[in-house]
Amino acid sequence: MKEQELTAFLHSRYGFLLMLAASMAGTVTAYFAGDISPLTGNTGFGLPSANEWITGRGLSLGINLALNLGIAGTMLYMNRRFNIIRSVSMLLAGMFLIMQGALPSLMGQLYDGTLICFVVMLAVIPFFTTFQRTERTRRIFLSFCLLSFGSLTDYAYAAYILAFLIGTFQMQCFTFRGLLASLIGIIVPYWIMWGFGIISPDSFAMPEFVSIFKALDTREIALILVYTGVNLFLGMGFGIFNVIKIYGYNSRTRAYNGFWIVLSLVTVLLVIADYSHLVIYLPMLNCCTAIQIGHFFTINNMLRSYIGILSVIAIYVMLYIWNIAI
């Protein structure tokens, strides 16, 4: 295979399917080998965390794999619909799955981290359609409503609600009606749940903070810290290079990419400020980093850019080997 063909393959549908198969196979292998460490969730404002919804480990695995596939599919749809990276490359979704599969515990069970990433991705789609369309208040309502529902199970959604409020300025859709729509969207889920008797004033409690460092042994903690450090380094590194190019895009594409930078910064701040629960934020961090990686290699789609792509993949393969070896 020629170098140009290899580079094109990694950006193509077939390259994505290969990455998908590798991540799924690696996760299932780790599951049967007993290398899936149980992850606890953050308590929300009224409902139990996602890790408490399903007791069967096999069912939890299947649902989480489906959610990860859904996140990857949403990334592809979002890029095709809004032209985020100005290319139809499928590398960004493939890289997300590779990054998730490198730490099988993230893909091998249903927990808050996966659900946060999935809900945020769903909320982004109607939100992006409001660019310079101040009359689309229903879509603003929908985005905030999704995030507010999530906050019932995990307090981390509150930070992303703030990110979306900042995003209304980037989408140039901030008006009094838009602000009202967002506030109603935040209130409605709690009103509905209270009206159906699912939650009550007594069920509202401040989140319980249970550190992951109490649930994992030293070797697992070291792996997670290195894994997180690699993601932060790659995300920030590729992101800085991309920002230089983004300035040359049109206002719409700049707004979309600018919002992803906001989401990335919020996620990084959550990882740092709430480090004892950093596994909750890893899927969202992976999503943001994968977009930056995909964007970078699309901008720099040179003859031998496959070397850089394969080098990044090799890093996560080594992290996967480290995971199953401990």
C-alpha positions as CSV (number, residue, x, y, z in Angstrom):
1,M,0.0,0.0,0.0
2,K,1.4,3.4,-1.0
3,E,1.9,6.1,1.6
4,Q,-0.9,8.3,0.2
5,E,-3.3,5.3,0.2
6,L,-2.4,4.5,3.8
7,T,-3.1,8.1,4.9
8,A,-6.4,8.1,3.0
9,F,-7.3,4.7,4.6
10,L,-6.9,6.1,8.1
11,H,-9.3,8.9,7.3
12,S,-11.8,6.6,5.6
13,R,-14.8,4.6,6.6
14,Y,-12.8,1.4,6.5
15,G,-10.1,2.9,8.8
16,F,-12.9,3.9,11.2
17,L,-14.4,0.4,11.1
18,L,-11.0,-1.1,11.9
19,M,-10.6,1.2,14.9
20,L,-14.1,0.4,16.0
21,A,-13.5,-3.3,15.8
22,A,-10.1,-3.0,17.6
23,S,-11.6,-1.0,20.5
24,M,-14.6,-3.3,20.9
25,A,-12.5,-6.5,20.7
26,G,-10.0,-5.1,23.2
27,T,-12.8,-4.1,25.7
28,V,-14.6,-7.5,25.4
29,T,-11.2,-9.3,25.9
30,A,-10.5,-7.3,29.0
31,Y,-14.0,-8.0,30.3
32,F,-13.6,-11.7,30.1
33,A,-10.1,-11.5,31.5
34,G,-11.4,-9.6,34.6
35,D,-9.6,-6.4,33.8
36,I,-12.6,-4.1,34.1
37,S,-12.3,-2.1,37.4
38,P,-15.7,-1.0,38.9
39,L,-16.2,2.7,38.6
40,T,-18.5,4.6,41.0
41,G,-20.4,7.6,39.9
42,N,-21.0,11.1,41.3
43,T,-24.2,11.6,43.2
44,G,-26.6,13.9,41.4
45,F,-29.4,16.2,42.7
46,G,-32.2,13.6,43.1
47,L,-31.5,10.4,41.2
48,P,-28.9,7.6,41.5
49,S,-25.8,7.6,39.4
50,A,-25.7,5.7,36.2
51,N,-23.5,2.9,37.6
52,E,-26.4,2.0,39.9
53,W,-29.0,1.6,37.2
54,I,-27.9,-1.9,36.0
55,T,-26.6,-4.7,38.2
56,G,-25.8,-7.2,35.5
57,R,-22.2,-6.8,34.3
58,G,-22.9,-8.2,30.9
59,L,-25.8,-5.9,30.2
60,S,-23.9,-3.0,31.6
61,L,-21.1,-3.8,29.1
62,G,-23.4,-4.1,26.2
63,I,-25.2,-0.8,26.9
64,N,-22.0,1.1,27.4
65,L,-20.5,-0.3,24.2
66,A,-23.7,0.9,22.4
67,L,-23.4,4.3,24.0
68,N,-19.7,4.7,22.9
69,L,-20.7,3.7,19.4
70,G,-23.5,6.3,19.6
71,I,-21.1,9.0,20.7
72,A,-18.8,8.1,17.8
73,G,-21.8,8.2,15.4
74,T,-22.9,11.6,16.8
75,M,-19.4,13.0,16.3
76,L,-19.6,11.9,12.6
77,Y,-23.1,13.3,12.1
78,M,-22.1,16.6,13.8
79,N,-19.1,17.0,11.6
80,R,-21.0,16.2,8.4
81,R,-23.9,18.5,9.4
82,F,-21.8,21.5,10.6
83,N,-18.5,20.9,8.9
84,I,-16.5,21.3,12.1
85,I,-13.1,20.2,10.7
86,R,-14.0,21.2,7.1
87,S,-13.6,17.6,5.9
88,V,-15.6,14.3,5.9
89,S,-12.7,12.5,7.6
90,M,-13.9,9.8,10.0
91,L,-10.6,9.8,11.9
92,L,-11.9,11.9,14.8
93,A,-14.6,9.2,15.7
94,G,-12.1,6.4,15.2
95,M,-9.6,8.1,17.5
96,F,-12.2,8.5,20.2
97,L,-12.9,4.8,20.2
98,I,-9.2,4.0,20.3
99,M,-8.7,6.3,23.3
100,Q,-11.7,4.8,25.1
101,G,-10.6,1.3,24.3
102,A,-7.1,1.9,25.7
103,L,-8.7,2.0,29.2
104,P,-11.2,-0.9,29.0
105,S,-12.9,0.2,32.3
106,L,-14.2,3.2,30.5
107,M,-15.9,1.1,27.8
108,G,-16.6,-2.0,29.7
109,Q,-19.4,-0.7,32.1
110,L,-22.2,1.8,32.2
111,Y,-21.2,4.8,34.4
112,D,-21.7,8.5,34.6
113,G,-18.7,9.4,32.4
114,T,-20.1,7.7,29.3
115,L,-23.6,9.2,29.9
116,I,-22.2,12.7,30.4
117,C,-20.4,12.6,27.1
118,F,-23.4,11.1,25.3
119,V,-25.8,13.7,26.6
120,V,-23.5,16.6,26.0
121,M,-23.0,15.5,22.4
122,L,-26.8,15.3,21.9
123,A,-27.2,18.7,23.4
124,V,-24.6,20.2,21.0
125,I,-26.5,19.3,17.9
126,P,-29.6,21.5,18.4
127,F,-27.4,24.1,20.0
128,F,-25.3,24.6,16.9
129,T,-28.4,25.2,14.8
130,T,-29.0,28.4,16.7
131,F,-26.1,30.2,15.2
132,Q,-27.3,33.7,14.4
133,R,-30.9,32.4,14.7
134,T,-32.2,34.1,17.8
135,E,-35.7,33.0,17.1
136,R,-34.8,29.3,17.7
137,T,-35.4,29.4,21.4
138,R,-37.0,25.9,21.4
139,R,-33.6,24.5,20.5
140,I,-31.9,26.4,23.2
141,F,-34.5,25.0,25.6
142,L,-33.9,21.5,24.4
143,S,-30.1,21.7,24.9
144,F,-30.4,23.0,28.4
145,C,-33.2,20.6,29.2
146,L,-31.0,17.6,28.3
147,L,-28.2,18.8,30.5
148,S,-30.6,19.6,33.4
149,F,-32.0,16.1,33.3
150,G,-28.5,14.8,33.5
151,S,-27.8,16.9,36.6
152,L,-30.3,14.8,38.5
153,T,-27.8,11.9,38.3
154,D,-24.5,13.8,38.4
155,Y,-23.5,17.2,39.5
156,A,-20.9,17.5,36.7
157,Y,-23.6,18.5,34.3
158,A,-23.9,21.8,36.1
159,A,-20.5,22.8,34.8
160,Y,-21.5,22.0,31.2
161,I,-24.7,24.1,31.7
162,L,-22.4,27.0,32.4
163,A,-20.3,26.2,29.3
164,F,-23.5,26.3,27.1
165,L,-24.5,29.6,28.6
166,I,-21.1,31.0,27.5
167,G,-21.7,29.3,24.2
168,T,-24.9,31.4,23.5
169,F,-22.6,34.3,23.0
170,Q,-20.4,32.3,20.6
171,M,-23.5,31.2,18.7
172,Q,-24.6,34.9,18.6
173,C,-28.1,33.8,19.9
174,F,-28.0,35.4,23.3
175,T,-31.2,37.4,23.9
176,F,-33.6,37.9,26.7
177,R,-35.9,35.2,25.2
178,G,-33.0,32.9,24.7
179,L,-31.9,33.4,28.3
180,L,-35.5,32.7,29.4
181,A,-35.6,29.5,27.3
182,S,-32.4,28.3,28.9
183,L,-33.6,28.9,32.4
184,I,-36.9,27.2,31.7
185,G,-35.0,24.3,30.2
186,I,-33.0,24.0,33.5
187,I,-36.1,24.1,35.7
188,V,-38.5,21.9,33.6
189,P,-36.8,18.5,34.3
190,Y,-36.9,19.0,38.1
191,W,-40.5,20.2,37.8
192,I,-41.6,17.1,35.8
193,M,-39.8,14.7,38.1
194,W,-41.3,16.3,41.2
195,G,-44.8,16.4,39.5
196,F,-44.7,12.6,38.9
197,G,-43.5,12.0,42.4
198,I,-40.2,10.5,41.3
199,I,-38.3,13.0,43.4
200,S,-39.3,15.1,46.4
201,P,-37.7,17.9,48.4
202,D,-36.4,15.2,50.7
203,S,-34.4,13.6,47.9
204,F,-32.4,16.7,47.1
205,A,-29.0,16.4,48.8
206,M,-25.6,17.7,48.2
207,P,-23.5,15.2,46.2
208,E,-21.5,12.6,48.2
209,F,-17.8,12.7,47.3
210,V,-16.2,9.3,47.2
211,S,-12.7,9.4,45.9
212,I,-11.7,6.9,43.2
213,F,-8.4,6.6,45.0
214,K,-10.2,4.6,47.7
215,A,-11.7,2.2,45.1
216,L,-8.5,1.5,43.1
217,D,-5.1,0.2,44.0
218,T,-1.9,2.0,43.4
219,R,-1.0,0.5,40.1
220,E,-4.5,1.3,38.6
221,I,-4.2,4.9,39.9
222,A,-0.8,5.3,38.3
223,L,-2.2,4.0,34.9
224,I,-5.2,6.4,35.1
225,L,-3.0,9.4,35.9
226,V,-0.6,8.6,33.0
227,Y,-3.5,8.0,30.7
228,T,-5.1,11.3,31.7
229,G,-1.8,13.2,31.4
230,V,-1.4,11.8,27.8
231,N,-4.9,12.9,26.9
232,L,-4.3,16.4,28.3
233,F,-1.0,16.8,26.5
234,L,-2.3,15.6,23.2
235,G,-5.5,17.6,23.4
236,M,-3.8,20.9,24.4
237,G,-0.9,20.4,22.0
238,F,-3.0,19.7,18.9
239,G,-5.6,22.3,20.0
240,I,-2.9,25.0,20.1
241,F,-1.8,24.2,16.5
242,N,-5.4,24.1,15.4
243,V,-6.3,27.5,16.8
244,I,-3.9,29.2,14.5
245,K,-5.7,27.7,11.5
246,I,-9.2,28.3,12.9
247,Y,-8.7,32.1,12.8
248,G,-8.8,31.8,9.0
249,Y,-12.2,30.1,8.9
250,N,-15.5,31.9,8.4
251,S,-17.5,33.1,11.5
252,R,-19.7,30.1,11.7
253,T,-16.9,27.5,11.7
254,R,-14.9,29.7,14.1
255,A,-18.0,29.8,16.5
256,Y,-18.4,26.0,16.3
257,N,-14.7,25.3,17.0
258,G,-14.6,28.0,19.6
259,F,-17.4,26.3,21.5
260,W,-15.5,23.0,21.4
261,I,-12.5,24.8,22.9
262,V,-14.8,26.1,25.7
263,L,-16.0,22.5,26.4
264,S,-12.4,21.3,26.4
265,L,-11.3,24.0,28.9
266,V,-14.3,23.2,31.2
267,T,-13.4,19.5,31.1
268,V,-9.8,20.2,31.8
269,L,-10.8,22.4,34.8
270,L,-13.1,19.7,36.1
271,V,-10.2,17.1,35.8
272,I,-8.0,19.4,37.8
273,A,-10.4,20.8,40.4
274,D,-12.3,17.5,40.9
275,Y,-9.3,15.2,40.4
276,S,-10.5,12.6,42.8
277,H,-13.3,11.8,40.3
278,L,-11.3,12.4,37.1
279,V,-12.6,9.1,35.6
280,I,-16.0,10.7,35.3
281,Y,-14.6,13.3,32.9
282,L,-12.3,11.1,30.8
283,P,-14.9,10.2,28.1
284,M,-15.6,13.9,27.5
285,L,-11.9,14.7,27.6
286,N,-11.3,11.9,25.1
287,C,-14.1,13.3,22.8
288,C,-12.6,16.8,22.9
289,T,-9.1,15.5,22.3
290,A,-10.2,13.2,19.5
291,I,-11.8,16.2,17.7
292,Q,-8.5,18.1,18.0
293,I,-6.5,15.2,16.7
294,G,-8.8,14.6,13.8
295,H,-8.8,18.3,13.0
296,F,-5.0,18.5,13.1
297,F,-4.4,15.6,10.8
298,T,-7.1,16.9,8.4
299,I,-5.4,20.3,8.2
300,N,-2.0,18.7,7.8
301,N,-3.1,15.9,5.5
302,M,0.4,15.4,4.0
303,L,1.8,12.4,2.3
304,R,3.3,10.9,5.5
305,S,0.9,12.2,8.1
306,Y,0.0,8.5,8.6
307,I,3.2,8.3,10.7
308,G,1.8,10.8,13.2
309,I,-1.6,9.1,13.3
310,L,-0.1,5.6,13.8
311,S,2.2,7.0,16.5
312,V,-0.7,8.4,18.5
313,I,-2.5,5.0,18.1
314,A,0.6,3.2,19.3
315,I,0.7,5.3,22.5
316,Y,-2.8,4.1,23.3
317,V,-2.0,0.5,22.4
318,M,0.9,0.6,24.9
319,L,-1.5,2.0,27.5
320,Y,-3.9,-0.9,26.8
321,I,-1.1,-3.4,27.2
322,W,-0.1,-1.8,30.5
323,N,-3.7,-2.0,31.7
324,I,-4.1,-5.8,31.0
325,A,-0.6,-6.4,32.4
326,I,-1.2,-5.0,35.9
